[in-house]
Amino acid sequence: MRDKIKNELVHLEELGIIAKVIVPTEWVNAMAMVKKKDGSVRFWIDLVDLNKAKKRPYYSIPRFVDAISNLNGAVYFSKLGA
């Protein structure tokens, strides 16, 4: 089992999916391995803490009054429906 895990880690590193970290880092997550039915190995990492810390862009919806004032002087209008 260790050989399969090591080989899979090397393969993922060669593909550029993962990278070996040599220096200390704040972001370390535990990894679990699960043996699949076909004998290969699946890696599982819980990234809940990383997702909580990720800063996402914030997009606000303009108020109706502001949206209407932006249309001042417009010549063409369109309506899109989903």
N, C-alpha and C positions, 0 to 999 in steps of 0.2 A: 504493500500500500504506500509506503514512504517513497518508493521509486516512482510510482505513478504520480504522486503529488509533486515531487521534485521536477519530473519531466513536464508536467502541465504548467508549473510555474515558469520554467525555462521557456516553454513554448509561448506563453502569454507575454513574457518579457521580450522575446524576439519579435513578436507582432506589435510591440509598442503599447500594449493595453495596460501593462503594469510596469513599474520601474523600481529598481532596488534603491532603497534610501539608506545612505551611509551616515548622514549627519542626524543629530537629534531633531525631532519634530514634535509639534503639539498635537498633530492629528494622527493618532494611531487607533485602528479599529481591530477588534478580534476577528479572526477568520475561522470559519468552520468548514470542514470538508464532508461531503456526502457522496457515498458510492452509488452510482447510477446502475440501472438494471443491466446495461450493456458492459459494465465493468469499468467504465470511465469515471472520472472524478468531477464533481461539481463543487465550486467554491461558493461560499455564502458569507457575505459581510453585511452587518447591520449598520447602515449609514444614517440612522435617525438623527443622531447628534450633529453630524455634518450638515444634513438638510436643514436643521433648525438654525444653524449658524450662518447659512448661506444668505447673502443679501440679494434680494430679488428686486427688479425694477418695479416701481409703483406707478401705475397709470390711473389717473382719476378721470371720471366721466364728467364732461363739462355740464354745467347747469343749462337748462333750456334757454334761459334769457341770454346767456353768453353765446350759446350756439346760434341763436337767431341773429344776434348782433354781428357775428362773423359773416353772415350771409348778405350783409348790406352791400349793395352794388353788384351782386352776382347776377349773371345773365342766364346761366343754365342750372337747372336743378334736376336731381334724379332720386329715385327711391329704389332701394334694394330690399328684397324680402328673402327670408331663409326658408 
